[in-house]
Amino acid sequence: MDLRELGRRAGSMQELDRSAPTPEDWRVELIGVPAGAEVRLRLRLESVMEGVLVTGEIDAPVTGSCARCLEPIEDTLSLDVQELYAYEGSTTEATSEEDEVRRIEGDYLDLEPLARDTVVLALPLAPVCTEDCAGLCAGCGQRLDDLPADHAHEIVDARWAGLAAKFGTPSSSPGAPGESPTTEEN
């Protein structure tokens, strides 16, 4: 992704409104930004004492599957971002661990890690197509929201299954093992 932007101009502020394609790794297990999808950045780059303050919004299209019913999901994330890129030799750079603060590389800001981290950390681990999605039927695997309210499956009592298959009777007959089911004789 080509998100390296000029950011070091003393006393200046820049508005940035750009779109850039994403690489393949912007995802979690069930949802993510499709590779090559355009991510829009509307950012403000401000020169401050310690570096360049980047604030603004990132819009990213996401696709995936519902964690409950596996239906496809398409949405757009709109995320606020604020990050300080420290100047080399600044107090912030000197007093922060290497992975705690972003640094200005020469005269450029690498915005890709900021955009990737913001988007990937906002992705839900268990996305849903709707908040009240009922999921899948455990008996038949159909989507419960598409089935009638009285949808049910006959529960087979595994203890009687062998006899039911042999005599052609339902295997969910009442009674406990060892009891004789009541039958009418002709």
N, C-alpha and C positions, 0 to 999 in steps of 0.2 A: 504494500500500500504506500502510495507516495504522499505522505503527510508531513514532510519536513518543510517547515516554514521559517522565513526570516523573522527573528524575534528580538534582536538586540539592537535597539536604536534608543540611545539615552533620551529620556524625557518624552518618549513617543507612545502613541497608542494606535493599534491597528485593529480594524474590523475584518473578520475573515468569514466568508460564506462560500464554502466549497463542498463538493461531493467527491468521494473517492471510492474505488472498488475495494472490497474486503478480501483477505486471504481465506483459506479453508478452515482455520482453527478457531473461529469465533463461535463456539457452541459448548453446550453441556449435553448430557446424554440424549434428552428428548427434544430439545429445541435449540435453535441457533440462527445466526445470520448466514444466509446462503452464500457460498463462495462467489465472489464477483459482484455481489449486490452493492448498490450505491448507498453509502453512509453519508448523511449530510451533516456538516459541522458549521454551526453559526457561533463563532467564538470572538472574543475580544482579548487582544494581547496588550497588556499594559506593562510598561517598564516601571518597576518599583525599586527601592533601595537594594534589596537582596537578590533581585532577578527579574523574571517576567511572570506576571500573574495572568493565567489563562482562565477565563470564565466564559460560560455560554451554555449552549444546548447541542446535544447530539441526537439525531434521529436515525434509527436503524430498523430496517425491515427484518422480521423474524418469521421462521417457519418451523414446524415440528409436528408432534403428535400429542394428543391429550393423554395424560397419564392414567385416566380412568377408563376411557372407551376407545382410545387409539385413533380417533377421528383426526384428520389434518387440522392444523391451526396455522393461521396467517395473521400477523399483527404488526404494528410498528411501535417500537419503544421510543419515547421522547424523554431524554435524560438530561438533567442539569449537571454541569461539571465546573469544578473550581480547583485549580492546581497551580502551585508555585514551581517554576523552573529556576533553580538557583544559579547565580553567576559563579564562575570558577573563582575560588578564593574568598567567597562571601562568608559571613558568619554562619548563615544557614547551612552552607555546604560543609563548613568545618565542624559544626556541632551536631550534624546528623549522620546516622549510619548510611551506608551507600544505597541500601534499598528503601530508605525512608523518604528520600526526596529525589525529584527528577532534576537533572542537570542540563544546562545549556551546553550543547556540543559545538564548540567554535562560535559561530554566529547563528546557529540554527537550533530550532526546537524540533524534536522528533515527537510528533503528536500521535503516531500510531499506537505506542504502548498505552498512552492515556485513553485513547478512544477504545481500544480493545479491553482494557481493564474495566472501564466504566460500563461497557455493554455486557461483557461476559459475567461480571459480578451482579448485574441486575436481572439476568435470566433466571426464571423460576426453575427449581429442581424438579418440581412436579406440576407442569403446566396443565391447565384444564380448558376445555373448549367453552364451557359455561360454569359459573360458580356452583350450580346445582346439578351438574352432570352426575347421573346415577351409576355410570360405569357399564360393565358387561354382565350378562346373566351367567352365573356360575354353572348352570346346567347346559345351556346351549351355545353360549358365547356371543349371543346377539346383544346389540346395544339396548339397554333397558329403557332408555327414553323413546325408542322406536316401537316398543312392545306394548300391548294393552295392559291396563292396570291389573287385570286378573291373571296375568301370565304366571304359570306355575308348572312344575315338573313332578311326575310321580316319583316318589322316593322309594328306591328299591332296597329292601332289607337283604343284605348280602348273605345272611344266615339261611334264607329260604330260596335263594336264587337257583341253586342246583335242582331242588325239587320242583320249583316252578317251571323250569325249562323242560324237565322230564314229563310233567303232567299237564303242561299248558295252562297253569293257573297263575294269577298275578302273584308276584313274589313279595308284595308288600302286605300280605294277609296279616290280620291281627294275631296276636299271641306271641308268647315267648318261646324260645327253643325248648323242646321237650313237651310242650303242650300240644294237644290234638286240636286242630282247627275244627270248628263245628261245621258239619256238612249234612245236607239233607239227602236221604236215600230214597230212590224211587221204587 
